[in-house]
Amino acid sequence: MAKAGPDVDGENQGGFSSDNSSIIGFSHMHDSGTGGGSSLGNFPIFPFAGCPNDDINTCNYTSWERETPRINGTVHARPGYFDITIASNIRTEMTVTNHTALYRFSFPDTPVTSNTTLNPLILLELEDLAKTRSDGIITVHSPNGRLTGGGTFLPSFGIGSYKSYFCADFDGAQLRDAGIFSNSRAGRAQKLRIVADNNKQPSVRPSGGWVRFHKPTNAENQIVARVGMSFISEAQACRNAETEIPKFDFDGTVAAAEKVWREKLDVIQIDDGGISDVLLKAFWSGVYRSMISPQDYTGENPLWKSNEPYYDSYYCIWDSFRSIHPLITLLDPHAQTLMVRSLLDIYRHEGKLPDCRMSFCKGFTQGGSNADIVLVDAYFKNITAGVDWKLAYEALISDAEVEPMNWDVEGRGGLTSWKALGYIPTENFDELGTGTETRSISRTVEYAYNDFCIATLAKEFGYTDDYHKYLGRSGNWKNMYKADQTSFINQTDTGFVGFLQPKYMNGTWGYQDPIYCSPLLEFPQCYLNPGGHETYEGSCWMYTFFVPGDMSTLISTLGGRDPFVKRLDYLHESGILYIGDEQAFLKVFLYHYAGRPGKSAERTHFYIPSQFNDTLNGIPGNDDSGAMGSFEALTMMGIFPNAGQDVYFITPPFFESVAIKNGQTGKTATIRNVNFDPSFKNIYIQSATLDGKPYTRNWLQHSFFLEGGVLELTLGASESTWGTRAQDVPPSLGPYGNGTVNGTLAGQGAVDRRWHMPKLDMSFDASV
């Protein structure tokens, strides 16, 4: 839960950014790389070497007065540790335990500010990154200088509010005096309470507390600050701090944090084969960022009592179902199991699965009910320990059948039209609930895939009627396909015909330029803003490719394999596709369904080095709690998933070999490249063996990672026939597929089901 870091006065969704923006504080909880407003960053602290003329009112208390430039070249970061020195020559090191941040401030022998004695002052402000605090309290405890308090804040991408609490203690110098501040003035009062107005609007008044010390007693002029955090109470914040870091041992806490991170990362072993340090940094950074969220808030949930785990910062599942959760399933299946159980406990107590959630608040839905995909993906990949699958199936049926009053924050809207018309109409009449009436195209294709996933689980559990019902609904994307729709770029015909288009309730067609909502035309107009767009963060061009459950029928609809490949090439090469948005990820690998896995390899070897690297622009879009990181990590390991299905696309790893140790079975799965070339001239698979036997499928199942084994890929400099036959492509329903959903595949034997759960007693009222 604790994620300490410096906060800047510029773009600060994650708190810190590697630009030239000044430092305004150091706070103890953050969400990583979010695309909404700035998140968390509650109760920042800030150090001064002393106040000019030894007057507490000459120190700067407001964020805009105290902001201080960083000293270039002083940032040092590694898992479990961060270090930065600011222009006042104060060095700040930080580390964390589960609920507690620990800072070590090293003060200069001679303060930079003139007429200043070395009597360090550290302030703590009742604020968050987005400045949403509506009420608050801070208490100064004499004689030890402990600061406790809390406040009420707003979530960054949702509705409601949340309360947060802190407990700050200090070690390394004798306390001189302490008090509170308001606006830019300080005093020695011991308590400050801020009462919210009647509308509970954020208060703009800077407020907080301060503690001042005599010169530190150690040779390094160091003071250690420990800040425990809680969402329950001040007392629990103090208990968290005292239990987790009882002795202010900074070096020992760093060592413990590094040990835990090394255990998390060591499940991956690579033989890099001589690739560049830039790519190695990109890879390990991607893995690291993928493990930051969702966050374990178990024991800190103020909303209900439960013996189940509670995870937060699902930011958002529309982003994370595609690659974050599948990567966690591979690298940390225990954590993914706890997350699945947490999602179900949220459903148990709030009546709907979340599609986005942060700070105990309901976040905004961006498209479908995508926790459905996370649950089904988990089932087919053996994420089962302690999971109530009866409850899970009930939750899925609720998403498919029961429209909530506010589908902007949970569930699906437009279900009457979805069931009766087979699509979400433009300007839909919705008498059941309310929500933002846009994105009719993207919602339609996403609902269709949600229902596909429900159908596959219904089949597993023996619900034949449900299987056919939801499998039928999964084909609703075809109802928005306009076969004669053309597309132009700069008044030049692209030569491709047939795209998803808006449709009204009476069955007549609307129009959205197929490139609208792409980088070529009005991309910024297509977020969660009302009006004017029927796709979300992407174009009709892109969403026409989103049929993950039945790519074979899509290929047939678009003219067959060769026309499909040409159209997919155009998507990638024309500037229509933006790889910095999550729904672009799967499009890199769709060539596999057309029997052209070599083309997928070409795309991965373009996007990774050009868009994912160690420059300031080395993450192409907001990281959304690790979405970009998980995409690059999976892609570089050569195993990208089709989330919601037991399918991993095979492309050559960016290393000579990569091995993943499974946390459930202890077995190791290794993918090894033969003829590996670190300059990546050999990027095409010529042949493959699995445990020494020829392997021609261009995809893997999760059983490979559970059972372990060696997949050996022989590489060459030109595209080959490997993985190109109809029986070699991933499972699909239509004429270019194998006609199955996780069924028996011609020429390769049966899909491995040994790791799937047995049929359960699923008797319950399915009319929900």
C-alpha positions, 0 to 999 in steps of 0.5 A: 500500500505504501509507495513513497516518492517525490511529488512534482509541480508539473505532470504528477499523476504518479507523483514524480516525473523525470523532467525538470519540474520542481519538487513540492513534497514527498508523499507515501502512497501513489497510483502508478502512471494513471490516465485520469487525474492525479491520484493519492499523494496524501499528506506530503512532507517537506524538509528545510535545513532551517528557517532564515533568521531562526524564525518559523514564519520565514520557512515556506509552507505553501506548495508553490512557495516551497517548490525546489528544483532537483539537482540533475544527476542525483536521482538513483532508483531501484526496486525498494529505494529512491534517492534525490537531492534538491537545490537546498542540498538536502538529500532524501532517501526513501523506502517502504514496508507494506503500510509505512514509508521511511525517509532519511533526510541528510542535511548540509553542514551549511544551509544554502539559505543565508542567515539560516542555522542548522535547525531542521524543520519538516512540515506535513501538509493536509493535502493530496496531489490533486488538492481535493481535501475537503476536511482534515485534522492534525495533532502535534503530540508533545514532547516527542513531536509525533504528528497524527491526523487525517482527511477526506479526499476525492478519487482520481477517476470515479465518484464518492470520497475516501478518508485517509490517516497518517502517523508520522514520527522522527528520529535522529535529533532532539525536538526543539518545538512543533506546531501547525500552519495555515496558509503561509503562517505558522504557530505553536498550537497543537491541533488544527481541524478543518471542517468541510463546507455544506457541499463538501467541496475541496478546501484550497487553504494550505494547512498542516503541521511542522516539527523543528529539531536541534542540530542532528546528533549524528555525523551525517546530519541525518533525520529519519521520518517514519510515516504510517498510513491507514484508511481506518484510523490514526491509531491503526496508522500508528500501529502499522508504523510501529509494527512494521518499522519499530526501530527506524532502521533505514538500511535494514528496511531497504534490504528487506524491500530489496529482498522481497522485490528480488523474490518477485522478479527472480521467477524470470531468468533470462540469457540476454544473448548480448542485447543492448542495455536499453532493451534490458532496462525497458524489459525489467522496468516493464516487469517492475511496473506491472507489479505495482498495482492493483494494491493490497489493502487487505485489513484496511477496508473501512467499508465492510468486514470480511475474511477475504482479501481486498485489493484496490487501484484497479485502474482500470480493468478496461486497461488491465485485463489485456496484459497486466492480469495475464502477466501477474497470472504468469509471474505471481499466481498467488497474488492474482488469485487474491485479486480475483477473490477480492473482485468477487468480495466487492461484488458480494458487498456492492452488487456489481463487479468493478470495471474501475476502482480506486481509493474504495470508490467506484471508478468510471467504466470505459466500455464493457464489463471487463472483470468478466474477462479477468475471471474467465481468464483466471479460471482457464489458467488454474487461478482457483484456490479459494475462489467461489466459482458459483459466486463468480458465475452469478456475478458474470450473469449479473453483468450480462442481464441486470443493468445498474442505475448508474452504468457509468461506474459499474455493469453495462448500459443499454441492455434492453437494446442489447438483448432486443436489437443485438447492438448498442444504438447511437442515441439509445433510449435507456429506461433502466439506467443512466450513463454517458450515451457515447461509444456505441460501437466500442461498447458493442464489440466489448459487450460481445467479447464479454458475452463470449467469455461468459459462454466459454465458462457456461460450457465448462459448468454444463449450462448448455442453454447459457452457452448458446445464449451468450455465444449467440450474443458474442456475434453481435459485433456483426450487426454494426458492420457496414459492408459498403463503408469506405475510408479516406485519408486526406481525400485519398481512398484507402482502398479498403471497404467495410467498417463498423459504423454507428446504427440507430434504434430503427436500424438505419445507419449513422456515420463516423469517419473510420479514422475519427478518434485516431491520431490522424483525426480528432483523437483527443475528442474520444475520451469519456466526454459526451457527444460526437464519438461512437468509439473510445480512444480509438477509431472504427478502423481499429475497432473493426479488428476487435473480435477476439473470440471469433477472429476466423469469422472476422477474417472471412468477413473482411475478405479472407486471409490475404485481404485481412493481412493487407488491411492489418498492415495498413492499420499499423503503417498508416498512422491510424494505430496508436500503440500507447493505448491499450486496445492497440496491443492485441492488434500486433498479434492478430496476424497469427489468426491468418497464419502469418506469425512472422508478421506479428514478429515484425511488428513486435520488433518495430514497436519495442525498440522504437516506442519502449526504451529508456528515454523520457518518451520511452513509455508511449502512453500513460502506464495505467498501473502497468499496462504499457509495462506488461505489454512490453514485458510479455512481448519481449518474452514472446508470449502475448495472451489473448486475454479471456482464453487459454491462448498465448501467441508465440513470437521470438523472445528478445533474448537468447532464452527466457525461463519462468518458474511457476508459483503454483507447481514450482515447474519452469517453462523455458523458451529458447531461441536457436540462431539468436541474433542480438541485432534482430536480423533473425526474427522469423521462426523457421521451426519449433520443438516442444520438449524435443518434439516438433511443434507447429502451432503458433500458440501455446496454452497455460499448461506449458507454464504449469507443467514446465518444459522447453520450447525451442525456436529455430530462427532465420532471416526470412518468413517461413511456413511455420505456424501458417497452416489452418490447424496451426492457428489459435482456436476460433469459430468461423470458416478460417478457424477450427470451429471450436471454443477451447475444444479439440484441434485438428492435427495437434490433439486435444486442448489440455484440460487437466489443470481446469477445475472439475464441474461444480455444484452450481445450483443457484437462481440464475434469474439474477 
